[in-house]
Structure formats: structure tokens, C-alpha cells
Amino acid sequence: MEKTGQKIPKEYKKTEIGIIPQDWEVKRLEEVCDINPESLSENTPKEFEFNYIPLESIDKGRIKGINKLKFENAPSRARRILKIGDVLFSSVRPYLMSHFFYDDYPKKAICSTGFIVLRAKSESIYNKYIYYHLFFRILNIQIDKIISGSNYPAINSNDVKSFILPIPPLPEQRAIARVLSDFDRLIESLDKLIEKKKKIKKGAMQQLLTGKKRLPGFSGEWIKKKLGEVVNFYKGHDLSKSKLSENGKYECILYGELFTTYKEVIKKVVNRTNIFEGFPSEEGDILFPGSTTTTGIDLAKASALLKGGVLLSGDIIILRKKINFDSIFMAYYLNQVKKYQIAEKTTGITIHHLYGKDLENIEISLPPTLDEQRAIAQILSDMDKEIEALEKKKQKYEQMKKGAMELLLTGKIRLINKKEALS
């Protein structure tokens, strides 16, 4: 874990998990925590009612829901009894990061046996300090050694007993957990604000993109057309990922990036190539991915490309203007109002395909003037910018938390001095 020959600072020591402060100890989890201390028995009354936490309800410490159940209706995995302060250690992939700190949630909670429950053995151990280590490299390196190459990637309670962690004095455990909890609260508050802004945007789209609400100064009937009357359909070709070049002469877009990289509006292109392959774009083209292995609804994803001369790879459907319209408005409109109609045009079972010719007869309605289209597009674009700024802020705090974990959970930075820690 540490570099060979690394100099050990004063008041630090070298251990099997790396260099840590001299006054910290290395302990096995079974030394500091009771493992799965309580479980429901088969004799539990059928009418016994409890709040059930399954693996799929947790995502990296965030709870997505609790199910209220009676024992007679509960799944066989609903067995682990929880107390406030317990740590839920997720043991089964794909849920190996679904750890949870059971703090101020409903009482009488039972969790799935897919969790291993950790409960501090003494008042010298702060459970939340243990919890944060579940997301940190010292413990995750040990987990990876056990599950690598396994046909059934999971850990069990015996594995957990032998895991080792650095344990500082209790005051420092609490101080470390408090700092990391502050980060969690900031990130959670941003999550809630982002979700609120997304709901506001969704409501605005439902009103503005259908003409139910008109912006001040605009009137007149919306124009009804078939999509094939306003665009021509083309398809990208050639150009594989292997032909990308960081300093390439030509900007290019691969179809998979329409799922992963780009949203409704493409102003900046991230990849380049030196090979002139693909279909050159014109400013204002609308792009759709042409195939996926997931579901047809994922292909109903339009992006307005605001740059000409970009090389478009195979499996990209290109909608090019026959008549003038605002491309940003059109991308929002197709994604919101026509999403399910477009998804119905997809074909295939294992691989789902979308073809331009199948979109020709989709009926659309456009505001009668470019000014109104642009005004609507501007409002939605501004909302997206606000959401994007919040998401970047959240990412910044997540990176800061990650850095703080590296410094605090190894003792590289001490929040309290040795004398305070031992007092």
C-alpha cells in the first residue's frame, strides 16, 4: 500500500496497511465490532410488522426507500435486526457499494441478509468512523483480493471478521466522521436542489413545448407538420474509436457519445481524428443514436449540433433542415413531446435499431415564428446551465471529500493533536 523505502515521518509508524500515526492501532473488524449481532428467528409472529431495507434500496450510503412489511409477507432475506448507529456492510455484487449508516430512520427496521451488520463492541469505537472506511481504499483493497476471479463475487461474515483497519483514539474518530458527514450533508443538499431544478424544468417543458403556456408577446396557431416535411434524413458512416487522435485535424462524434457525453445541445465537440471518414455535419443538424443493446426508449435522444464540418460516425441518424427552425427548440421538443412515439419506431430484440425513414410520418407542432422557438429554447437552455453548474459544484465537493478521506482516514492530517486524542 505504501512505496518501498518510503521515509516514515516522526510520530508515525509502518504497519501492514501503511504508515499511520504512532497512537493509532491496527485492529481486525471482529475486535471492534459485533458481526450480525441479531436476527429474526423462524418463530417470529406472522403479524410482526417492520421496516425492511433491501440491498437495492441503498446507493452509496443514500437510501431510496423503505418497505413496510409483515413477517408473513417478507422475503426470506429479511432477517437482520437493526439498532440506531448500526453499519450496513453490503456484501454482494452488484451492490458492493450499497453501504449504509442506520441513523435517524424509522425504528423496528430489518435489513436483508445481503448486508453484514456491524455494531460497535464498546464505547471506544465510533460506528460512523467504521462506516466511512467501507468506501475507502484500505478496506476495498482487502475486499478486492477476496472477490477477484470469483464466479460469485461476494464476501461473507468470516471474511469481514478478518478485515483490518486503522483505529485512532475515540475523539479523533468522532472528529474525522464529523468532517466527512459535513461533506455528505453538502452533497445531499445539492442533490435535492438539483432534483428540484429538474422538476421545475420538466414542468416548464410540458407547458412551453406543447403550447399550453405561451410566452408574453407571442400568439397564433402552432404549425402542424410531419417530421419528413421539415428535415431530410441521413446516416453517418465509418469512423471507429481506434481512429481517434487527441490532436487530430477534424472534430468528430461517435454514436456512443450521444448516450454518454452529449445532451440536448452540442456546442463543443470533445474528440478529433486525422482521418477524413464519417458524414460531415452542417450547423443545426439534429442527431440520434441508431442502435443500442438496452431498450428502445434510449434511442429517443436528440442532440442539436451547433457546428458544421464535424465528422459523424456510423450508426448516427442525422436530421437536416429542409425549412428553417430553431435546432435547440427541436431537440428539446423531440426529447420531451415525441420521445415515446420515437421509441415505438425502434425495432429489434437483442439489439434495438432506429431508422430515419421510420421517423418521417411523426407529426410535430412548431411555434409559428423563429423568435418564439428561440425564446423557448433560451429558457430551457438557461435552466440546463443552472442544473449543470449545480452538478459541477456537487462534483467538486465529491472530489474534496475523496481527498479529505485520503488525508483523514490514514492520519496524514490530524484534526486533533496526540495529547487531545488521548485525553
SELUM-686025 format. One line per 8 residues: number of its first residue (from 1); for each residue x, y, z of C-alpha. Coordinates in pm, 1 decimal. Example, Ala and Ser with C-alpha at 12.3 -4.5 7.8 and 13.67 -1.06 7.14 Angstrom:
<nodes>
1	1230.0/-450.0/780.0 ~ 1367.0/-106.0/714.0
</nodes>
This chain:
<nodes>
1	0.0/0.0/0.0 ~ 297.4/227.7/60.1 ~ 605.3/269.6/-158.4 ~ 906.5/52.7/-65.8 ~ 1169.8/254.6/114.0 ~ 927.3/537.2/189.4 ~ 1053.1/758.9/469.0 ~ 847.4/731.7/786.4
9	769.5/1074.3/939.0 ~ 826.9/1144.8/1303.9 ~ 545.1/1017.2/1530.0 ~ 427.1/775.5/1258.1 ~ 481.2/402.3/1217.3 ~ 475.6/146.1/938.7 ~ 202.8/-119.4/955.0 ~ 55.8/-389.0/729.1
17	-194.8/-131.4/599.1 ~ 54.2/151.0/552.3 ~ 203.3/435.1/751.9 ~ -22.8/563.6/1030.9 ~ 21.1/778.8/1345.2 ~ 200.6/608.6/1635.2 ~ -100.4/644.8/1864.4 ~ -332.3/469.3/1615.5
25	-387.1/93.9/1631.7 ~ -449.6/-165.9/1362.4 ~ -747.5/-381.7/1453.2 ~ -949.2/-659.9/1294.1 ~ -1314.7/-573.9/1247.4 ~ -1416.8/-859.8/1476.0 ~ -1212.9/-697.4/1754.2 ~ -1404.2/-370.1/1738.9
33	-1749.1/-472.8/1608.6 ~ -2006.0/-741.7/1668.3 ~ -2084.3/-902.9/1332.4 ~ -2455.1/-967.6/1260.6 ~ -2546.0/-939.3/1630.4 ~ -2923.5/-1001.6/1597.0 ~ -3157.8/-1171.6/1352.5 ~ -3525.5/-1257.8/1335.9
41	-3599.3/-1623.4/1406.9 ~ -3834.5/-1851.4/1217.6 ~ -4065.5/-1830.0/1521.8 ~ -4127.0/-1457.7/1471.1 ~ -4504.7/-1392.5/1480.2 ~ -4654.4/-1365.2/1133.1 ~ -4817.9/-1031.8/1217.1 ~ -4487.5/-875.3/1330.9
49	-4454.3/-551.4/1129.2 ~ -4125.7/-383.0/1043.1 ~ -3947.6/-150.4/801.1 ~ -3743.3/-352.7/550.7 ~ -3421.6/-230.1/386.7 ~ -3321.8/-442.0/83.1 ~ -2989.4/-408.1/-98.3 ~ -3143.3/-230.3/-394.5
57	-3278.8/45.9/-169.0 ~ -2930.0/177.8/-91.9 ~ -2686.8/356.3/-322.3 ~ -2351.1/458.5/-171.0 ~ -2499.4/549.2/163.2 ~ -2816.2/707.2/23.6 ~ -3149.0/542.0/95.8 ~ -3401.4/527.2/-186.1
65	-3687.5/372.3/10.0 ~ -3801.1/157.2/299.7 ~ -4074.0/-104.7/261.2 ~ -4321.2/-165.3/542.9 ~ -4386.7/-540.3/571.0 ~ -4530.6/-807.7/793.2 ~ -4316.3/-1112.0/865.5 ~ -4558.4/-1343.4/686.4
73	-4518.5/-1142.2/363.7 ~ -4146.5/-1067.2/394.2 ~ -3879.2/-1222.9/169.9 ~ -3659.7/-1488.0/329.5 ~ -3363.7/-1246.4/324.3 ~ -3541.3/-1000.7/558.5 ~ -3371.4/-1112.7/879.0 ~ -3104.4/-876.7/1017.5
81	-3228.8/-671.0/1315.4 ~ -3101.3/-311.4/1327.0 ~ -3034.5/-63.6/1604.9 ~ -2963.6/307.8/1564.6 ~ -2594.8/350.8/1482.4 ~ -2550.1/14.8/1309.6 ~ -2339.8/-1.5/995.2 ~ -2477.2/-197.5/697.3
89	-2191.2/-355.9/503.0 ~ -2314.5/-463.2/159.4 ~ -2160.4/-798.8/69.2 ~ -2298.6/-899.1/-273.9 ~ -2225.7/-758.8/-618.8 ~ -2355.0/-555.4/-794.6 ~ -2435.9/-390.0/-460.5 ~ -2087.8/-386.6/-304.8
97	-2103.7/-8.1/-256.7 ~ -2453.9/-9.4/-111.1 ~ -2327.8/51.9/242.6 ~ -2545.6/243.0/485.0 ~ -2530.1/406.7/826.2 ~ -2854.3/340.6/1010.4 ~ -2901.6/665.4/1196.2 ~ -3231.1/855.7/1217.4
105	-3451.2/628.9/1007.3 ~ -3771.3/451.7/1119.8 ~ -3738.4/221.9/1418.6 ~ -3807.3/-152.9/1405.9 ~ -3601.9/-187.2/1089.7 ~ -3484.6/-515.1/940.9 ~ -3231.5/-536.9/659.6 ~ -3154.2/-801.0/401.2
113	-2902.5/-1076.3/476.7 ~ -2720.2/-935.6/174.4 ~ -2592.4/-684.2/430.5 ~ -2348.6/-770.9/706.1 ~ -2439.0/-564.8/1013.4 ~ -2157.4/-410.6/1217.9 ~ -2220.7/-287.3/1571.4 ~ -1952.0/-131.7/1791.5
121	-1845.8/-358.5/2078.0 ~ -1754.0/-74.8/2311.9 ~ -1785.0/299.2/2361.3 ~ -1426.2/338.6/2240.3 ~ -1542.3/275.4/1881.6 ~ -1749.2/525.9/1683.5 ~ -1957.4/336.7/1429.5 ~ -1964.0/616.8/1173.7
129	-1583.5/619.0/1156.3 ~ -1602.2/248.3/1062.1 ~ -1874.0/328.4/807.5 ~ -1658.2/576.0/614.2 ~ -1384.3/315.3/577.7 ~ -1626.5/99.2/377.8 ~ -1583.8/346.8/90.8 ~ -1205.7/382.2/128.7
137	-911.2/204.0/-29.5 ~ -767.6/40.6/285.2 ~ -1074.6/-179.8/318.6 ~ -1160.0/-202.8/-50.1 ~ -817.1/-344.2/-138.3 ~ -886.4/-626.7/106.7 ~ -1232.9/-685.0/-44.6 ~ -1092.8/-693.4/-399.4
145	-840.0/-961.8/-304.3 ~ -1122.3/-1188.6/-190.4 ~ -1366.7/-1139.1/-476.2 ~ -1123.9/-1114.0/-772.1 ~ -1172.0/-1405.2/-1008.7 ~ -1470.5/-1536.8/-815.4 ~ -1766.0/-1679.5/-1007.8 ~ -1988.2/-1541.0/-733.3
153	-1829.4/-1209.2/-631.5 ~ -1934.7/-1171.1/-271.0 ~ -1791.4/-1159.6/79.2 ~ -1920.8/-1331.6/392.1 ~ -1915.1/-1260.7/764.0 ~ -1596.2/-1464.6/815.0 ~ -1421.1/-1252.9/552.5 ~ -1537.4/-936.6/726.4
161	-1409.3/-1052.0/1064.9 ~ -1052.7/-1063.8/934.3 ~ -1052.3/-721.4/764.1 ~ -812.4/-478.4/930.8 ~ -848.4/-104.2/979.6 ~ -653.3/179.9/1143.2 ~ -825.0/285.0/1464.4 ~ -744.4/628.7/1613.6
169	-848.8/731.4/1964.7 ~ -1223.2/793.1/2001.8 ~ -1213.0/1177.6/1994.4 ~ -1029.7/1163.2/1660.8 ~ -1270.0/902.4/1522.9 ~ -1555.0/1139.3/1601.1 ~ -1374.5/1442.0/1453.2 ~ -1298.7/1256.4/1128.0
177	-1656.5/1132.2/1094.9 ~ -1789.1/1481.9/1164.2 ~ -1586.6/1637.4/879.0 ~ -1689.4/1366.4/631.8 ~ -2051.5/1396.0/745.8 ~ -2037.6/1769.4/673.1 ~ -1933.0/1687.1/316.3 ~ -2218.9/1438.5/290.1
185	-2469.3/1699.1/403.8 ~ -2342.2/1949.5/146.2 ~ -2357.7/1690.4/-131.5 ~ -2703.7/1574.5/-24.9 ~ -2836.2/1933.0/-15.8 ~ -2704.8/1987.1/-370.0 ~ -2866.9/1660.3/-480.2 ~ -3201.4/1781.8/-350.3
193	-3160.5/2121.8/-516.9 ~ -3065.5/1957.0/-849.0 ~ -3373.0/1733.3/-832.8 ~ -3591.4/2035.9/-755.8 ~ -3449.3/2227.6/-1054.1 ~ -3500.7/1925.5/-1281.1 ~ -3865.9/1903.0/-1177.0 ~ -3912.0/2274.8/-1248.2
201	-3753.4/2227.7/-1591.1 ~ -3973.4/1925.7/-1662.9 ~ -4283.2/2126.8/-1577.1 ~ -4166.4/2414.8/-1797.2 ~ -4106.2/2178.7/-2089.6 ~ -4451.7/2026.4/-2055.5 ~ -4605.9/2372.3/-2072.9 ~ -4383.5/2553.5/-2324.0
209	-4310.1/2274.4/-2573.0 ~ -4677.7/2192.9/-2621.1 ~ -4812.2/2547.7/-2645.0 ~ -5018.6/2508.4/-2326.2 ~ -4840.9/2817.0/-2197.1 ~ -4731.2/3096.8/-2431.8 ~ -4457.7/3342.9/-2353.2 ~ -4555.4/3712.1/-2339.1
217	-4576.4/3873.3/-2682.2 ~ -4638.4/3554.5/-2879.4 ~ -4965.4/3428.6/-3025.7 ~ -5102.5/3245.6/-3327.1 ~ -5166.0/2880.3/-3404.0 ~ -4875.3/2641.2/-3396.9 ~ -4784.2/2490.9/-3734.3 ~ -4852.1/2118.6/-3777.3
225	-4614.1/1922.3/-3998.6 ~ -4480.1/1574.3/-4047.8 ~ -4116.6/1540.1/-3947.4 ~ -4028.6/1433.1/-4301.4 ~ -4162.4/1767.1/-4429.5 ~ -3916.5/1971.8/-4227.4 ~ -3599.0/1756.8/-4237.4 ~ -3406.9/1522.5/-4463.7
233	-3264.3/1205.0/-4310.2 ~ -2904.9/1092.7/-4345.3 ~ -2680.9/844.4/-4169.0 ~ -2321.8/867.9/-4052.8 ~ -2069.9/611.9/-4168.8 ~ -1728.0/457.6/-4092.6 ~ -1503.5/620.4/-3827.3 ~ -1422.8/388.8/-3535.5
241	-1289.9/467.2/-3189.1 ~ -947.3/334.2/-3289.2 ~ -911.1/625.2/-3535.8 ~ -943.7/899.2/-3273.4 ~ -644.0/1126.8/-3221.2 ~ -607.9/1378.9/-2939.0 ~ -461.0/1643.2/-3169.6 ~ -645.6/1533.5/-3482.5
249	-725.8/1769.3/-3767.5 ~ -1101.6/1703.8/-3770.7 ~ -1364.1/1718.2/-3497.4 ~ -1575.6/1403.9/-3479.7 ~ -1860.0/1238.6/-3288.6 ~ -1901.6/864.7/-3230.0 ~ -2256.6/738.8/-3190.4 ~ -2197.6/605.3/-2837.4
257	-2111.3/956.2/-2720.8 ~ -2470.9/1060.8/-2784.9 ~ -2558.8/841.5/-2482.9 ~ -2263.8/924.3/-2257.9 ~ -2121.3/1266.9/-2343.5 ~ -2375.2/1494.5/-2508.3 ~ -2712.2/1629.7/-2400.4 ~ -2973.3/1827.4/-2599.1
265	-2723.2/2085.9/-2721.6 ~ -2374.3/2018.5/-2860.2 ~ -2163.5/2333.9/-2873.1 ~ -1825.2/2177.9/-2801.6 ~ -1701.9/1853.7/-2959.9 ~ -1464.1/1651.3/-2741.2 ~ -1297.7/1412.8/-2991.7 ~ -1083.7/1454.7/-3301.8
273	-937.2/1240.5/-3579.8 ~ -681.9/1276.2/-3856.9 ~ -880.1/1052.2/-4091.4 ~ -1149.7/1213.1/-4303.4 ~ -1417.8/949.1/-4251.9 ~ -1773.8/986.8/-4138.7 ~ -2051.8/1213.9/-4259.3 ~ -1969.4/1588.9/-4232.2
281	-2224.0/1783.5/-4030.8 ~ -2396.2/2111.2/-4107.0 ~ -2468.8/2362.5/-3833.2 ~ -2808.4/2286.4/-3680.2 ~ -2819.6/1911.5/-3757.3 ~ -3023.0/1701.4/-3514.4 ~ -2851.2/1374.9/-3417.9 ~ -2996.1/1047.5/-3288.1
289	-2809.8/726.4/-3194.4 ~ -2908.8/445.3/-3430.2 ~ -2875.5/135.8/-3210.9 ~ -2845.4/13.7/-2852.9 ~ -2836.9/-309.7/-2655.4 ~ -3052.7/-163.2/-2375.3 ~ -3408.5/-53.9/-2459.9 ~ -3571.8/132.1/-2747.7
297	-3653.6/433.5/-2531.7 ~ -3280.0/505.1/-2503.9 ~ -3267.0/574.9/-2877.6 ~ -3522.9/855.8/-2844.8 ~ -3247.4/1100.7/-2758.4 ~ -3199.9/1402.3/-2985.1 ~ -2899.9/1637.4/-2976.8 ~ -2873.9/1966.0/-3167.7
305	-2524.1/2002.1/-3314.5 ~ -2436.1/2370.1/-3349.0 ~ -2118.6/2318.2/-3553.2 ~ -2059.9/2237.3/-3919.1 ~ -1783.2/2015.3/-4054.3 ~ -1792.7/1767.0/-3766.3 ~ -1742.4/1408.7/-3887.1 ~ -2030.3/1183.8/-3777.2
313	-1965.8/813.0/-3732.5 ~ -2173.2/518.3/-3840.2 ~ -2497.4/449.9/-3652.4 ~ -2574.4/819.5/-3612.5 ~ -2905.2/933.2/-3764.2 ~ -2886.0/1290.1/-3896.0 ~ -3189.9/1515.2/-3935.4 ~ -3100.3/1808.3/-4163.5
321	-3324.2/2110.8/-4215.3 ~ -3547.8/2141.7/-4519.1 ~ -3710.5/2451.3/-4372.8 ~ -3573.2/2691.9/-4116.5 ~ -3641.2/2617.4/-3749.3 ~ -3451.8/2653.7/-3424.7 ~ -3249.3/2335.9/-3374.8 ~ -3226.1/2369.0/-2997.8
329	-3603.8/2400.6/-2972.4 ~ -3641.9/2095.5/-3198.8 ~ -3407.6/1882.0/-2986.0 ~ -3596.3/1969.2/-2666.5 ~ -3929.3/1914.6/-2842.7 ~ -3842.3/1571.0/-2981.1 ~ -3696.6/1457.2/-2648.2 ~ -3992.2/1572.1/-2440.8
337	-4305.3/1565.2/-2655.6 ~ -4223.3/1292.9/-2908.9 ~ -3999.4/1065.9/-2702.8 ~ -4240.3/772.8/-2675.6 ~ -4358.7/798.6/-3036.0 ~ -3996.2/779.2/-3147.3 ~ -3930.7/483.3/-2915.0 ~ -4225.9/299.7/-3074.9
345	-4044.6/322.3/-3410.0 ~ -3747.3/121.1/-3286.5 ~ -3708.6/-242.0/-3393.9 ~ -3516.5/-544.2/-3271.1 ~ -3496.9/-760.2/-2960.6 ~ -3133.5/-812.8/-2858.7 ~ -3015.7/-501.9/-3041.2 ~ -3262.9/-217.5/-3086.9
353	-3241.0/-8.5/-3404.9 ~ -3380.2/327.4/-3513.0 ~ -3401.5/428.9/-3880.3 ~ -3458.6/776.4/-4019.8 ~ -3719.4/659.6/-4271.7 ~ -3936.6/537.7/-3982.2 ~ -3949.1/889.0/-3835.2 ~ -4079.9/1062.7/-4147.0
361	-4451.1/1043.6/-4058.8 ~ -4425.5/1154.5/-3696.9 ~ -4647.4/1461.4/-3660.3 ~ -4495.1/1766.0/-3494.5 ~ -4619.2/2113.3/-3397.3 ~ -4395.3/2418.3/-3414.2 ~ -4443.2/2772.4/-3285.1 ~ -4526.0/2990.9/-3586.8
369	-4217.4/3212.9/-3557.5 ~ -3846.8/3151.6/-3511.4 ~ -3845.7/3415.1/-3236.9 ~ -4085.8/3211.0/-3023.0 ~ -3892.3/2889.8/-3084.5 ~ -3571.1/3065.4/-2984.0 ~ -3728.9/3222.2/-2674.7 ~ -3849.3/2881.7/-2552.2
377	-3512.3/2722.8/-2631.2 ~ -3334.0/3000.3/-2439.0 ~ -3543.3/2948.3/-2124.3 ~ -3477.9/2572.4/-2126.4 ~ -3109.2/2621.6/-2206.2 ~ -3075.5/2861.0/-1911.6 ~ -3236.8/2602.4/-1685.8 ~ -2991.2/2340.3/-1810.2
385	-2698.0/2573.4/-1744.2 ~ -2817.1/2624.0/-1386.5 ~ -2851.4/2248.5/-1334.3 ~ -2510.4/2185.9/-1492.0 ~ -2349.1/2445.5/-1263.4 ~ -2500.2/2273.8/-958.8 ~ -2382.2/1933.0/-1082.5 ~ -2028.4/2067.3/-1125.8
393	-2042.6/2210.6/-774.3 ~ -2153.8/1872.3/-644.0 ~ -1867.8/1700.1/-828.9 ~ -1626.4/1948.8/-672.8 ~ -1746.9/1861.7/-322.2 ~ -1729.4/1489.7/-403.1 ~ -1366.3/1531.9/-509.2 ~ -1293.7/1735.6/-196.0
401	-1449.5/1463.2/17.7 ~ -1241.7/1199.2/-159.4 ~ -926.8/1398.9/-86.9 ~ -1030.7/1450.4/273.6 ~ -1082.4/1075.5/318.0 ~ -730.0/1005.5/189.6 ~ -581.3/1251.8/436.8 ~ -800.5/1186.9/741.4
409	-854.8/808.0/729.7 ~ -480.3/749.2/710.0 ~ -383.8/1009.7/969.4 ~ -177.8/1211.8/719.4 ~ -360.2/1513.4/859.0 ~ -459.7/1515.1/1225.3 ~ -772.8/1703.9/1330.4 ~ -666.3/1694.1/1692.9
417	-317.6/1658.6/1838.7 ~ -188.3/1348.1/2013.4 ~ -243.0/1492.1/2359.8 ~ -606.3/1580.3/2284.0 ~ -665.2/1240.2/2123.9 ~ -550.7/1055.5/2433.2 ~ -725.4/1281.5/2685.9
</nodes>
